[in-house]
Amino acid sequence: MTAYEQELRRCKVVLLLRACIDAGGNMCAAAKSTGVHRNTMRRVLRAAGYDSRRIKQLTAEQKRKPAMATSAADSARRAA
């Protein structure tokens, strides 16, 4: 497998995992939002080591994280 293929696979996993977390762990809704068949999504994530239980854990952890407050000063520092 070439470096390009490895990076492409990693990007697919990140995209699909982010969609699952955004959908609250609902893999069917995440698949629909990305335009990927749900079986394909499950197969790709399972091959990367993410089963439905682990995705639900990640979703729960994401909900517990406090939202980062951004102020005008923070935005100005990032822009500089």
Secondary structure, DSSP 8 states (H G I E B T S, - for coil): --HHHHHHHHHHHHHHHHHHHHTTT-HHHHHHHHT--HHHHHHHHHHTT--HHHHHHHHHHHHHS------HHHHHHHH-
